[in-house]
Amino acid sequence: MPAPANPQLEMTALDAFPLREPVSRRTYTCLRLKTRSGAIGYGECSRLTPQDLAALRAAIQGKEASSFESIRQRVTASPAALAGLDMAMLDLVGKFTKAPVYQVLGGPTRNQARALAHIGGETDDAVVQAISRARAAGHMAFLIPVPATHSPNHSATLVNASKQRFEKARAAAGAGCDFVFDAAGRLTAGDASSLAAAFERQHLLWFDEPCPLSNLTAASRIANENVTPVGFGRFAAEAGVFLNLLRSDAIDVVRPDLARHGITQARRIAAVAEPYYVAAAPFHDGGPIATAAALHLAASIPNFFIQQLPYPAAEEDRRMRARLAGASLETVKDGFLQLPQGPGLGLAVDEAAFNEYREREA
């Protein structure tokens, strides 16, 4: 194997730290990537199997941190594992060049990123309480779940329940706030179409994952028969799915999952969407290191729309995230997040939190 052209960027070690938030029980894995010179880069992915970790460790040996594409084409690890490695390698390259990742990628295209608070809750009261807390924290756009339906294709019941939830949510948020309705791909095509039609006059930012992507014709019909914009992509494993949606005029907002695609692949998906005049709103429901990666992604793509951000309802979870990557990273003011300014991902990671919040085996 030839020696790296730049020994300072030669990767030598990779460690993984599976973490769990104390209250929400949200899980994600933080990656720590080291070079021969002692530099450290951080990334994040969803669950990482021992096989994935072993594959990544074998793939990085003797390679430079700038060689992600050649590694991606050869390694047999899962897409999620590669997404985390992508973040960590870009973090190292940014630190080596003493520039933020968005500068390495040719940005920035903006100086701040609009934030979309991901609101959880099974009942209307839980959703309203979470919105009230998020609004007090500076959020002005909210992704809220469609009420659960136990009677598929009984659209009138679903529409009425959704309207009641939306009115309560809008009252809790106050004037000047925006909403995304999230069906998480659970509705039938008929129910999704009825709900999209019922909310045409409510001016949602978009209707997220209205139905499963198993039927492209149904997705196209929902998009074309209603004014309500639709977003797809967080369950799409292959980038080609997005191209099929775009060609079928079945999508208004592309939603690449940052934990599945990483920065590099998500940028490619956004670039494919740009000629179709389709905006990009990356899906993110992980930890704060991925939040930093999401902000650098937002600053590096011209057609960025808004960045989803997990809003932990519990103070203990918010404290954990602040411990991991700094209190200012996920601070929202007037609906916007500020871009990290330091080199790489711009993080000051507290590694002591890795052990404190490590996910223990049951």
Order of alpha helices (4+ residues) and beta strands (2+ residues): beta-beta-beta-alpha-alpha-alpha-alpha-beta-alpha-beta-alpha-beta-alpha-beta-alpha-beta-alpha-beta-alpha-beta-alpha-beta-alpha-beta-beta-alpha
